Amino acid sequence: MHKRSYLLLFVFLPFTLVADVSRFLDPISIKPVSSHQKYKISNKASALIAPQSSRQRIYSDFSRDESNSKEVFLTRELLESKLGELLGYRYQASGSVVAYVTRQWKPIRLSGNFIIKIRDCMPDNLSPSTFVRFAIWDNGANIGEFAEPIRMSHFVNCYYTKNLSSRGSKLLSQNLTERPVDVLKQYAGAVPFGSDLKGYELGVNLRENSILKWSHLTKIALVKKGEIVDVFASGNGIFISMKGMALENGVEDGVVKVRNLSSDKEFQAKVLNEKSVKVQL
């Protein structure tokens, strides 16, 4: 009797355990794998395999996300804008540098990450015409090397006269205004706005609304021929002051010939300011 009871217990026990554990397990659903899916190792340590679509595989071939990239066409206008900016930086030019490509340019399709590198310029200074060698890079790849003749303009705000100005007039701010001009062409030598004009006067007559050029200016004579000037002499711990007569006109920091009123000796002196000169002993 006891043996039969033990035998029945061993027969029904596995079914009881399976019934009790199965309610804690989620059902397993096995789906067929699509023939279009690829696989990659997502974790080398655990060697798990995860599905990867063909679209995801293409994106992983690049170091950036193609879905966020922006395609652009390097047109003539865009190239001129980039070259003008780079050439202005290369020459440390104030104002605005504008470049004009003189030959036909075929647009190039690039990503938004392209860059242009200036290789060389001839001549190597800011001039109306130059020959530029440059390279175009896109996502770390060299797209090509190019060489183009370029015309350039350099626009800088310069002084203009507000009214009629006569020779010998002092350059007062209320008589001047500013306008942007191309200083590489017909306005070469124009006086940039903000230049220190102290010590200068007009050497020519200028009409109203005329561009002001350095060639129009002359330095103001602080010492004039025949004037009595103060002469200061110093050196070796000695300081002397005396009176002298200027024998020629002199501008600031210029050298003039002076005659000592006491000894009638002539000597060279440096102009300090109005009616004052200095001699080094």
BELJO-V394340 format. One record per pair of residues at least 24 apart in sequence whose C-alpha atoms are under 7 Angstrom apart, sorted by the first residue. I is the first residue (numbers start at 1). J is the second residue. D is the distance in Angstrom with one decimal. If there is no record, write none. Layout:
# BELJO-V394340
i | j | d
I | J | D
I | J | D
This chain:
# BELJO-V394340
i | j | d
69 | 111 | 6.7
69 | 112 | 6.5
70 | 111 | 5.8
70 | 112 | 5.1
71 | 110 | 5.8
71 | 111 | 4.4
71 | 112 | 5.7
72 | 109 | 5.9
72 | 110 | 5.4
72 | 111 | 5.8
72 | 112 | 6.0
73 | 107 | 5.9
73 | 108 | 5.4
73 | 109 | 4.5
73 | 110 | 6.0
74 | 107 | 5.2
74 | 108 | 5.0
74 | 109 | 6.3
74 | 110 | 7.0
75 | 107 | 4.6
75 | 108 | 6.9
76 | 105 | 5.9
76 | 107 | 6.9
91 | 125 | 7.0
91 | 126 | 6.7
95 | 155 | 5.7
95 | 156 | 4.8
96 | 154 | 5.8
96 | 155 | 5.1
96 | 156 | 6.7
97 | 153 | 5.8
97 | 154 | 4.6
97 | 155 | 6.4
98 | 152 | 5.6
98 | 153 | 5.1
98 | 154 | 6.4
99 | 150 | 6.4
99 | 151 | 5.9
99 | 152 | 4.6
99 | 153 | 6.6
100 | 150 | 5.6
100 | 151 | 5.1
100 | 152 | 6.2
101 | 149 | 6.6
101 | 150 | 5.0
101 | 151 | 6.7
102 | 149 | 6.1
102 | 150 | 5.9
102 | 151 | 6.9
110 | 138 | 6.8
111 | 138 | 6.8
113 | 138 | 6.1
113 | 139 | 6.1
114 | 138 | 4.2
114 | 139 | 6.5
127 | 152 | 6.8
127 | 184 | 6.4
128 | 152 | 4.9
128 | 153 | 6.3
128 | 184 | 5.7
128 | 185 | 6.9
153 | 182 | 5.8
153 | 184 | 6.1
154 | 182 | 5.1
154 | 183 | 5.8
154 | 184 | 5.9
155 | 180 | 5.7
155 | 181 | 5.1
155 | 182 | 4.4
155 | 183 | 6.3
156 | 180 | 5.1
156 | 181 | 5.6
156 | 182 | 6.6
156 | 183 | 6.8
156 | 192 | 6.7
157 | 181 | 6.3
157 | 192 | 5.9
157 | 193 | 5.6
158 | 190 | 6.4
158 | 191 | 5.5
158 | 192 | 4.2
158 | 193 | 4.5
159 | 191 | 6.0
159 | 192 | 6.3
159 | 193 | 5.4
159 | 211 | 6.2
159 | 212 | 5.5
160 | 209 | 5.6
160 | 210 | 5.4
160 | 211 | 4.6
160 | 212 | 5.5
161 | 208 | 5.6
161 | 209 | 4.9
161 | 210 | 5.4
161 | 211 | 6.7
161 | 212 | 7.0
162 | 208 | 5.5
162 | 209 | 5.5
163 | 207 | 6.7
163 | 208 | 4.1
163 | 209 | 6.7
164 | 206 | 6.0
164 | 207 | 4.7
164 | 208 | 4.6
165 | 205 | 5.8
165 | 206 | 5.1
165 | 207 | 6.4
166 | 204 | 6.6
166 | 205 | 4.3
166 | 206 | 6.3
167 | 202 | 5.1
167 | 203 | 5.1
167 | 204 | 4.6
167 | 205 | 4.9
168 | 201 | 5.6
168 | 202 | 5.0
168 | 203 | 6.0
169 | 201 | 5.6
169 | 202 | 5.4
170 | 201 | 4.7
170 | 202 | 6.6
171 | 197 | 6.8
171 | 201 | 6.0
189 | 213 | 5.5
189 | 214 | 6.0
190 | 214 | 6.2
219 | 251 | 6.2
220 | 251 | 6.0
221 | 249 | 6.1
221 | 250 | 5.3
221 | 251 | 4.5
222 | 250 | 6.1
222 | 251 | 5.3
222 | 252 | 6.4
222 | 273 | 6.0
222 | 274 | 4.4
222 | 275 | 6.2
223 | 249 | 5.4
223 | 250 | 5.0
223 | 251 | 6.6
223 | 274 | 5.9
223 | 275 | 5.1
224 | 248 | 6.1
224 | 249 | 4.2
224 | 250 | 6.4
225 | 249 | 4.9
229 | 275 | 4.7
229 | 276 | 5.5
230 | 275 | 6.3
230 | 276 | 4.8
230 | 277 | 6.3
231 | 276 | 6.2
231 | 277 | 5.1
231 | 278 | 5.7
232 | 277 | 6.3
232 | 278 | 4.7
232 | 279 | 6.1
233 | 278 | 5.8
233 | 279 | 4.6
233 | 280 | 5.8
233 | 281 | 6.3
234 | 279 | 6.8
234 | 280 | 5.6
234 | 281 | 5.6
235 | 280 | 6.1
235 | 281 | 4.9
